[in-house]
Structures are given as structure tokens and as C-alpha cells.
Amino acid sequence: MTKKSFILTFILLISLVVTGCTNDTPKSDPKPEVSQEETIEDKEDDQQKDQDQEDLSKEDGKDLVGEALDHEIGVPYELGVTPDDYNMDFDTSRLKSLEDKKSKYYPEDGVKGLYFNTYSVNDPATFDKIIGMIEETRLNAVVIDIKDDWGNVTMAFETDDEDINYSKIDILDPESFIEDMHDRGIYVIGRVTTFKDSIITEKHPEWGFTLADGSLWKNGSGEAFMNPFLKEVQDYDLKIAKLAAKAGFDEIQFDYVRFAEGFETFGDTLSYSRGEFEDKDMEEGDKRVAAITGFVRRAREELQEMNVPISIDVFGYALQVGRADGIGQDFGEMSNETDIMSSMIYPSHWGPYSFDIEKPDLNPYDLVKRYLEAEQEYMSNIDHAPKSRPWIQDFTATWIGEGNWMEYDKEAVEAQIQAIYDSGQDEFLIWNASSDYTMGVEY
């Protein structure tokens, strides 16, 4: 007997048993009187139920029940929206793909955006320059801070949350800003600086990392980091992200989704909780990776309910090392959990001989091209490969040493963009911290 025949026979037997059970009522029981009007209504209800069942079993013209019967047992298939007896490993957390969650403002020819510093939006000269660039070129998107690099919540969100109100500085009204952008056909991405936060850690030092004397640990630039192990820390960032999604942002981008740089070298000198991983028999680096990957998964799943995709920013070198457990980033695991991966591949951020290029900042085309070749190969082996949308640079990195940098002018910016197109990709974001971009670039 074939597998399909066995399953069909099994279903038939179950149907007969159920039918037999429903016919156990004694024949002598009087049949209740039913009016003609009730009979018509019941018939209409049955017809609607039949139609609903037929609609549930079909998707894009395919008979999913039939497909299920033909499917090998133990291999997942999609039937409705939940697991069933033959499909126990159906991944309900991935009911919506990026395509399902794209807003109507998602550009048909791919996102091509600029970082728009929130503090510059209210400057008429900068605003007019940025909008003019977008309206006169192929650019079509902006990335704007919801929560900035210090932890300030820059949007005038209406909320009763005491922590968010503590951090709010109300630079922009999100709804009016988004409406203005959408009226211009501009896709709006809200950026959340996730675990680097020097503001809320003032209110909640227990959310950060403490030194032996009980003071809050900060890096060499005086910046504090929140503890990604803590559920209340993750909840705080997700509350902000959800307020942004509710306000109308087309996409939420999470940056600094990691522990502080070099954490593996000094973390054991700090006091902090490992949350749910406190007593687990795992290496410390593996705990950090699990916490960061778990946050990305939570962000995708919880914002999925609002039909909003997420993107995450990672260092380009995360691809090369694969697993940077010092900061808690595993490139493959994070890629597998996000909708869009925005690797920061600024040529100035690579060391000598990266991708066999002696001085990467002097060779923007080759650096971007070779990175994307490596990324494409890597992502071809990921179960749920995200959209690749790299960050490239429109700034001059004079700090990397004489002879190692060059001025990033029109040609240098265009070289990076051309490398993206030559790699078969159509999306990118351009970074300039003060939003002072090169004019005349062909995007």
C-alpha cells in the first residue's frame, strides 16, 4: 500500500467512526420541529461553511489538502496557518515573508536611501538639500533615528511609559513627518540604536554593566551599553520600535544589536545578570550569541504582527569571522532571523589586505564587489536568507592614516554603487553622520 493510499484509508476509517458516533441517537427520539425559515438559514450557513473550508484548502489555485496527502510525512508543508497532525514542525513564526510585510511605499526598483540625521530635519537648508537630492535622482528612501546613538528617543510619541518619556526629547512629530515623506513617495525607515544607551542607563543602572565600585561601566567615549541578556532591556527597545511602527514607519532598523566592542576581554570584570542563561551550561560567548540572536528573532516575530519588516546593521567583518561571540553576533544566525541585512561595508573600515586589497579605502569598487561576492555565497546556504541592503560611505576617513585614505568625492561614491549593481543587487544605504552628502552623484 502506498503512503498516499494509507493516509486516505486512515482518513476514511476516521470518518466512518465519527459518522457512527453521530448516529447513536435512538430512533425513537422525536425529531425537533424546524420552521421553513430556520431550514433556509441553516442551509445558507452550511453553504458558507463549505465555501470557507474550500477557501482554506486552496491557495493560489492549489489544493493544499491534496498536496498534504502527496507530501512525505515529516517534511513540513503549509496548510492553513497552524501545525496539524501531519505537519508538526511547521514554523509558525515565519508566516509572513518580507514580501508579505512590505508597505505600499516600498520602492519597486529597490530601496536606495540616505541616513537623514534627525537633528538636521528641522534645518531648512539641510532638509531642502536632502529632499532635492531624492526628488532629482534615483534615491527613494530615508533612514531617520527613532532612538539615537546616545539613547535619546527623538520622536514625540504619545505614551504612558515612564521610561520612554524619561528618554524622549521630541524633536519630530512622527506622523506628520512620515505623512510628508509619503506624500513625496519616500520610503521611511526608523533606526533604533538598540543596546548602546547612555540615557536610560542613568535611570536604570541595573540595566547596564557595573564596575567593582558599583558605578556604571562606560567605554572610552563615555558611552554606556545596556545588558542584552535582560528581558526588560529587550522589552524597552521593542516598545519604542512598536510605537514607531504604529506611527507609520515603513520599516524598523536595529543598529548596535550587540555587546560592546571587546566585551570578551573585560566582561569578566563587570557585574551583570545573564538572565535566562545564568545557570545554563554554555560557554560565555555562546550565551552572548544566543541573547543577541534571540532578540532579533523576537523583534521580527513581534513586529510581524504589525506587518512591519525589520532590518539589522552589522559590521562587515562579521561575515568574515562568521561568529564574533565577543560581541554576541553570529552572522549566519542573525541573517536567518531578519528580513533585511544591512552590512556596514565602508571601505575605510577594513584593515590592510582585506579581500586581498592592500588599502581598501583607496579601492572602493573592488572592496564592495568582493564583499558582496562573499556575502552572496554565504547567504546561499542560509535557510531564510534576508534581503541584502549594504551601507556604503559618503565621508572621508582622514583618521585612518596618511596614505591609507582618499577624499570620497562623486567618483568614489559612484564606484561603490556601481559595484552593487554589477553584483546583481539593487538596494543600498549611504552613510554620512551629519547628512552632508556629495552633490551630483549618479545613483
C-alpha positions in Angstrom: 0.0 0.0 0.0 1.4 3.4 -0.9 1.8 6.2 1.7 -0.9 8.2 0.0 -3.3 5.2 0.0 -2.6 4.5 3.6 -3.3 8.1 4.6 -6.6 8.2 2.5 -7.7 4.9 4.1 -6.9 6.2 7.6 -8.9 9.3 7.0 -11.8 7.2 5.6 -11.8 5.0 8.7 -11.8 8.0 11.0 -14.7 9.5 9.0 -16.7 6.2 9.4 -16.1 6.1 13.2 -17.1 9.7 13.6 -20.2 9.1 11.5 -21.1 6.1 13.5 -20.8 8.1 16.7 -23.1 10.7 15.5 -25.8 8.1 14.5 -26.1 6.6 18.0 -29.2 8.6 18.9 -32.2 6.3 19.4 -34.6 6.2 16.5 -37.5 6.7 18.9 -36.3 10.2 19.9 -38.7 12.7 18.5 -37.2 15.0 15.8 -37.4 18.7 16.8 -39.8 20.8 14.8 -37.9 23.2 12.5 -39.6 26.0 10.6 -39.1 26.6 6.9 -37.3 29.9 7.7 -34.8 28.1 10.1 -34.2 25.4 7.5 -33.3 28.0 4.8 -31.0 29.8 7.3 -29.3 26.5 8.3 -28.8 25.7 4.6 -27.2 29.0 3.9 -24.9 28.6 7.0 -23.8 25.2 5.8 -23.1 26.6 2.3 -21.0 29.4 3.8 -19.1 26.9 5.9 -18.4 24.7 2.9 -17.1 27.8 1.0 -14.9 28.8 3.9 -13.5 25.3 4.1 -12.9 25.3 0.3 -11.2 28.7 0.6 -9.0 27.4 3.5 -7.8 24.4 1.5 -6.8 26.4 -1.6 -4.1 28.9 -2.0 -3.1 30.4 -5.4 -5.2 27.8 -7.1 -3.5 24.8 -5.4 -5.4 22.1 -3.5 -3.4 22.2 -0.2 -5.2 19.2 1.2 -4.3 17.1 -1.8 -0.8 18.5 -1.6 -0.5 17.4 2.0 -1.6 13.9 1.2 1.0 13.7 -1.5 3.7 15.1 0.8 6.3 13.0 2.5 5.5 12.6 6.2 7.8 14.5 8.4 8.6 17.2 5.8 6.8 20.5 6.6 4.2 21.9 4.2 1.8 24.8 4.6 -1.9 24.1 5.4 -3.8 27.0 6.8 -1.7 28.8 9.4 -1.0 26.3 12.2 0.6 22.9 12.6 -1.5 19.8 12.2 -1.0 16.0 12.8 1.0 15.6 9.6 2.9 18.9 9.9 4.1 19.2 13.5 7.3 21.1 12.6 5.6 23.9 10.6 7.4 27.2 11.6 4.5 29.4 12.6 6.9 32.3 13.4 7.5 32.7 9.7 4.0 33.1 8.4 5.0 36.4 6.8 7.8 37.0 4.4 9.4 40.3 3.5 7.1 40.5 0.5 4.1 40.0 2.8 5.1 42.9 5.0 6.2 45.5 2.5 4.3 48.7 2.7 2.8 50.3 -0.5 5.7 52.8 -0.3 8.4 50.1 -0.8 10.2 51.2 -4.0 9.6 48.9 -6.9 13.2 49.2 -8.1 14.7 48.6 -4.6 15.5 50.8 -1.6 18.2 53.4 -2.3 18.4 55.6 0.8 20.3 58.1 2.8 20.8 58.4 6.5 18.9 61.6 7.5 20.2 62.9 10.8 17.1 63.7 12.9 18.7 66.8 14.3 19.1 68.1 10.7 15.5 67.6 9.7 14.4 70.9 11.3 17.2 72.8 9.5 15.5 74.2 6.3 18.8 74.3 4.3 19.6 70.6 5.1 16.0 69.5 4.6 15.7 71.1 1.2 19.1 69.7 0.1 18.2 66.1 1.1 14.7 66.2 -0.3 16.0 67.8 -3.5 18.6 65.1 -3.9 15.9 62.4 -3.6 13.4 64.1 -5.9 16.1 64.7 -8.6 17.8 61.2 -8.5 17.0 57.5 -8.1 17.2 57.9 -4.4 13.9 57.0 -2.8 14.3 56.4 1.0 15.5 57.9 4.2 16.8 56.3 7.4 16.0 58.5 10.4 16.7 58.0 14.1 13.9 56.9 16.4 16.4 56.3 19.2 19.8 57.9 18.6 23.3 56.9 19.4 23.1 58.2 22.9 19.7 56.7 23.7 17.5 59.8 23.1 14.1 58.9 21.8 13.7 61.6 19.2 10.1 61.2 18.3 7.2 62.8 20.0 5.4 59.5 20.7 2.3 59.6 22.8 2.9 57.0 25.5 2.3 56.5 29.2 5.6 54.5 29.5 7.7 56.3 32.2 11.0 55.0 30.8 10.3 56.2 27.2 9.1 59.5 28.5 12.3 59.9 30.5 14.3 59.5 27.3 12.1 61.5 24.9 13.3 64.8 23.6 10.5 65.3 21.0 12.5 66.6 18.0 9.9 65.4 15.4 6.2 64.6 15.3 6.5 61.2 13.7 3.0 61.1 12.0 3.4 64.5 10.3 7.0 63.7 9.2 6.0 60.4 7.7 3.0 61.8 6.0 5.2 64.4 4.4 7.7 61.8 3.2 4.9 59.5 1.9 3.3 62.4 0.0 6.7 62.7 -1.8 6.8 59.0 -2.5 9.7 58.4 0.0 10.1 55.2 1.9 10.8 55.8 5.6 13.0 53.6 7.8 13.2 54.2 11.5 16.6 53.5 13.1 16.8 52.2 16.7 20.3 52.3 18.4 19.5 49.1 20.3 21.9 48.3 23.1 24.2 51.3 23.2 22.3 53.7 25.5 23.7 56.3 27.9 20.3 57.8 28.7 18.1 55.1 30.1 21.1 53.6 32.0 21.1 56.8 34.0 17.6 55.9 35.2 18.2 52.2 35.3 21.9 51.5 36.1 20.8 47.9 36.8 20.1 47.6 33.0 23.7 48.2 32.3 27.0 46.7 33.5 28.6 47.8 36.7 32.2 48.0 37.9 33.6 46.7 41.2 32.8 50.0 42.9 29.2 49.8 41.8 29.5 52.6 39.1 28.1 52.1 35.6 30.7 50.8 33.1 31.2 53.1 30.0 33.5 52.8 27.0 36.4 55.1 26.2 34.0 57.6 24.6 31.9 57.7 27.8 29.1 55.7 26.3 27.1 53.0 28.3 25.7 49.8 26.9 22.5 48.1 28.1 22.6 44.4 29.0 21.1 42.4 26.2 20.5 39.4 28.5 17.8 41.2 30.3 14.2 40.8 29.1 13.3 44.3 30.4 16.0 45.8 28.3 14.8 44.0 25.2 11.2 45.0 26.0 12.2 48.6 26.3 13.7 48.7 22.7 10.8 46.7 21.3 8.2 49.1 22.9 10.0 52.0 21.1 10.0 50.1 17.9 6.3 49.3 18.1 5.4 52.9 18.8 7.3 53.8 15.6 5.5 51.0 13.7 2.2 52.3 15.0 3.2 55.9 13.9 3.6 54.7 10.3 7.3 53.9 9.8 7.6 51.5 6.8 10.4 49.5 8.4 12.4 49.3 11.7 16.1 49.1 11.5 18.1 47.9 14.6 21.7 49.1 15.0 24.2 48.3 17.7 22.5 44.9 18.1 25.5 43.6 20.1 27.5 43.8 23.2 30.2 46.5 23.5 33.3 46.0 21.3 36.0 43.9 23.1 33.5 42.7 25.7 35.2 39.3 25.8 38.4 41.0 27.1 36.8 42.9 30.0 33.3 41.4 30.6 34.5 39.1 33.4 35.5 42.2 35.4 31.9 43.5 35.4 28.8 42.6 37.4 25.7 41.8 35.4 23.0 39.2 35.1 22.9 36.6 32.3 19.1 36.4 32.5 17.7 33.1 31.4 21.2 31.9 30.5 22.6 32.4 34.1 22.7 28.8 35.1 22.9 27.2 31.6 25.9 25.0 30.9 27.1 27.1 28.0 30.3 29.0 27.1 30.0 32.7 27.8 30.4 33.6 24.1 27.6 31.2 23.2 25.4 32.8 25.8 26.0 36.2 24.3 25.3 34.9 20.8 22.1 33.3 22.0 20.9 36.5 23.6 21.5 38.6 20.5 20.1 36.1 18.1 17.1 35.7 20.4 16.4 39.5 20.4 16.5 39.6 16.6 14.0 36.7 16.5 11.7 38.5 19.0 11.9 41.7 17.0 10.9 40.0 13.8 8.1 38.0 15.3 6.6 40.8 17.3 6.7 43.4 14.6 5.5 40.9 12.1 2.1 41.1 13.9 2.1 44.8 12.8 3.0 43.9 9.2 6.3 45.8 9.6 9.6 44.3 8.4 12.9 44.6 10.3 16.4 45.2 9.2 19.6 44.9 11.2 23.0 46.6 10.9 26.2 44.6 11.4 29.9 45.1 10.9 31.0 43.9 7.5 33.8 41.9 9.2 31.0 39.8 10.9 30.8 37.9 7.6 34.5 37.2 7.6 34.7 35.9 11.1 31.3 34.2 10.9 30.9 34.1 14.7 32.0 37.1 16.7 31.0 35.7 20.1 32.8 38.5 21.9 30.0 41.0 20.9 27.4 38.2 20.5 27.0 38.3 16.8 26.8 35.2 14.6 26.4 36.4 11.0 24.5 33.3 9.9 22.2 33.1 12.8 21.3 36.8 12.7 20.8 36.7 8.9 18.4 33.8 9.3 16.2 35.8 11.7 15.9 39.1 9.9 14.1 40.4 6.9 16.9 42.7 5.6 20.7 42.5 6.4 22.5 45.9 6.2 26.2 45.1 6.5 28.3 48.2 7.1 30.9 47.8 4.4 32.5 51.2 4.3 35.9 50.8 2.6 37.5 52.9 5.3 36.5 50.3 8.0 38.6 47.4 6.6 42.2 46.6 7.6 45.1 46.2 5.1 44.7 43.3 2.7 41.1 42.7 3.4 39.7 40.7 0.5 43.3 40.8 -0.9 43.1 44.6 -1.2 46.2 46.3 0.3 44.5 49.6 1.0 40.7 49.1 0.9 39.7 52.8 1.3 41.6 53.6 -1.9 39.7 50.9 -3.8 36.0 51.4 -3.2 34.8 49.4 -6.2 36.9 46.3 -5.6 36.1 46.3 -1.9 32.4 46.4 -2.3 32.4 44.0 -5.2 34.4 41.4 -3.4 32.5 41.7 -0.2 29.2 41.2 -1.9 30.5 38.1 -3.8 31.4 36.6 -0.4 28.1 37.6 1.2 26.1 36.2 -1.7 27.9 32.8 -1.5 27.4 32.7 2.3 23.7 33.6 2.2 23.0 31.0 -0.5 23.4 28.4 2.3 21.1 30.1 4.8 17.6 28.6 5.3 15.8 32.0 5.4 18.2 34.3 3.5 17.4 38.0 4.1 17.4 40.8 1.6 20.9 42.3 1.3 21.0 46.1 1.6 24.5 47.3 2.4 25.6 50.5 4.0 28.3 52.4 1.9 30.2 55.6 2.7 29.9 59.2 1.6 32.5 60.6 4.0 36.3 61.0 4.0 38.2 58.9 6.6 41.2 61.1 7.4 41.7 59.3 10.7 43.0 56.0 9.2 46.4 57.4 8.5 48.3 59.2 5.7 48.4 57.2 2.5 45.5 54.9 3.5 42.6 57.3 2.8 41.4 59.4 -0.1 38.7 62.0 -0.5 35.3 60.4 -1.1 34.0 62.5 -3.9 31.5 61.9 -6.7 33.6 59.2 -8.3 34.3 57.3 -5.1 30.6 57.2 -4.1 29.6 56.1 -7.7 32.2 53.4 -7.7 30.6 51.7 -4.6 27.1 52.0 -6.2 28.3 50.6 -9.5 29.9 47.6 -7.6 26.5 46.9 -6.1 24.8 47.0 -9.4 27.5 44.9 -11.0 26.9 42.3 -8.3 23.3 42.0 -9.4 21.8 43.8 -6.4 19.6 46.9 -6.4 19.5 48.2 -2.8 21.9 50.3 -0.7 22.0 52.9 2.0 24.6 55.7 2.2 26.0 57.0 5.5 27.1 60.5 6.4 26.7 61.2 10.1 25.8 64.9 9.6 23.8 64.3 6.4 26.3 66.3 4.3 26.2 64.4 1.1 28.2 64.8 -2.1 26.2 66.5 -4.8 26.0 65.4 -8.5 26.2 61.7 -7.8 24.6 59.3 -10.3 22.7 56.9 -8.1 
